[in-house]
Amino acid sequence: MDNKIIGEIKDRLASANKILVAAHVRPDGDAIGSVLGLGLALQEAGKSVEMVLADGVPSAFKFLEGSKLIKKEASGGHDTFITVDCADFKRTGKIFENFGQVDINIDHHKTNEKFGKINLIEADEVATAAILTNYIPIWGFKITKPVAAALLTGIITDTLGFRTSNTTPEALRQAATLMEAGVNLPEIYMQSLVRKTYPAAKYWGAGLSSLETKDGIVWGTLTLADRKTAGYGGNDDADLINMISAIDNHKVGMVFVEQANNHVKISWRALDSNVDVSPVAKHFNGGGHAAAAGADIEGNLIDIQKEVLKKTKELLNL
């Protein structure tokens, strides 16, 4: 804990009137849980808060109380701009290009570029939601049941249900603290990690049928045609990477997701505790931490896949 930074954030939040809270594009459970958890806690204290995610809230997380308050556009006029779970500013999306420097940057990615005026980066924490669990009370705000549900969702999803190699006793204690606020952990686990819509299950089927393996890497591919055939409405992998992360006898799991704008989204997962996938994501202007990382690359799916697989093998010495 850096007491100076914690104190600076406390003072800034105390004096703030209109606050904007944002996270990264194609938001995962930690991004959504962190935006919602912090935003609701600030609202509870009487602050005017705008919670924004450029891609909105995926259907899998709309069970969270308050999720309808999250918008896809920011109105502006805020006096305090906070980002959560973003390793670099461009990850917030193009809608924030003209919003000026971030006032408070809260994150747990080791690749964070410290782009805020105040930067609270704790790479040892399992999730940004875990950082917020520790400090929201210290900053003078309450962890109500809706806040706890959002934060617990962030911790559960980023640890894949406490399965990632960076899961610590502290993470379990944080989960217990949030459960004491009245949150049902098994229900959140099922909603955020296990349950799938029928289109998402069909989309998974396409990805699993595409699986390939070589040099300790196992990967799946999801094309635009797969998405259309399945009727899947998102532009992510529907958490297919979590299934690939369970495949035995490999060091790295990956998913390539073709995007409509001639881009490809890549997710890496370390399937061996001795592997750190963040450097390879950083090489492709992405980010993340040792156990999980991602990048978004412009270009053709086939060409990008060939280059990324080659560089992944080189950088990780596989």
ABEGO torsion letter per residue (X at the ends): XBAAAAAAAAAAAAABABBBBBBBBGBBAAAAAAAAAAAAAAAAAGBBBBBBBAAEBBAAAAABBGAAABBABBAEGBABBBBBGBABAAAAEAAAAAAEBBABBBBABAABAGABABBBBBAABABAAAAAAAAAAAAGBBBBAAAAAAAAAAAAAAAGGGABAABBAAAAAAAAAAAAAGBBAAAAAAAAAABBBAAAAAAAAAAAAABBBBGGBBBBBBBAAAAAAAGBABABAGGAAAAAAABBGBABBBBBBBBAAGBBBBBBBBABAABBAAAAAAAAGBBEBAABBBBBBBEBAAAAAAAAAAAAAAAAGX
